[in-house]
Every structure is written in structure tokens, then in C-alpha cells.
Amino acid sequence: MQRSVELDDDVMERLVAESQIRGASFRGTLNEVIRDGLAAAAQRRNSATSFRVKPHAIGLKPGLSSHSISTLLEIGEDEGRR
């Protein structure tokens, strides 16, 4: 299948150099590089990366206690008290 694509100059230079290193045609090199890139993108998409939250103790203001949840909720909901 034939398609026209405009490549950035730096990409074109790298592809020409790569095809010379491989001793392959430009077309063959382009197809291989695209296949490799697509496979790598699919692998990154499919690999599950774990996300961890690291807790950090920030403490409470003087006079507040975690035992008085209702007081803490009132403070959190009252934006004017900040």
C-alpha cells in the first residue's frame, strides 16, 4: 500500500543513517522502525505500573485531636475559617 508522509528533517536524517548502518533499503528500514515503535508503544500501554501513595504525617493544629472527628469535619467544611 502506498502512502505519502512528510517526515521532519531530523527523523529523515536518522532513518537514512539507520538504513545505511543496516545495509537495508530506506523503505525496509522505515517499516522495521515503525513496527518496533508500535510494538514498544503497545507494550508500554499493556504493562501495568503500580502506583503507590506514601503517607506523610502532617500533624494537627494545636487544640485539635483526631478523636474529635466532628470538629475536624466542621473545620474542613467551613471554608471561611481558613
N, C-alpha and C positions, 0 to 999 in steps of 0.2 A: 504494500500500500504506500502510496506516495503522498507526502505532506510537505508543505513549506513552513519552515520555522526560522525566526530570527533569533540568533544567539548573541549574547553580549560578547564584546571583544575578548574579555579575559577568559570566558568559557571556551570560545573558539580556539584561542591560543593553547589552552590546556588540553583540549581534545586533539588538536593537531600534534602536539608534543607527545601525548599518550599514544596516539596511533603510530608515531614513529618509534617510540620505545617498544611497543608490542610488535612492530613489524606487520601491522594489520592495516586494512583499509580504514579510511575515516568512517565510512558507514558502519562497518562491523564494530569498530571501537565505540562509536556513538551508541549503538544498540546495546552493547555489553554494559557500558557505563550507566545507561538509563535503567537497564534491568537490575543491576546491582543497587542502584539508588532506590528503586521502587521496592526491592526486597528488604533493604535496610529500613525504609520507612514503615513497611508493614510489620517488621519485627519490633520496632520501637512502639508502634501502636498496640501491638498484641502483648507486649511484655508488661505485666502488672508491676508497678512500682509501689512499694509500701510507703505510706505517709504516716509519720509519727508526730504526735504533739508532745513536746517536752514541757511538762508543767513547771511553773516558776512561782514560788511563794512570793506574793506581793504584800502580804500582811493587811491589817485593817487599821483604820484611823483610831487614834486613842479614844476610848469610851465606847467603841463598838465591839461586838462579840459575835462570833458565828453561831452562838447559842440563841441569839435573838433574830431569827430569820425574818420575822415580820418587820422589824425595824430596818433591816438591810433592804428588804423589798420596797419599803416606803421610800427610802433614800434613793434607790435605783429608779423608781418610777417618777419621782419628783424632780424634773429637770431644772426647775427654778432654784433648787437648793445647792446647786453645784458651786 
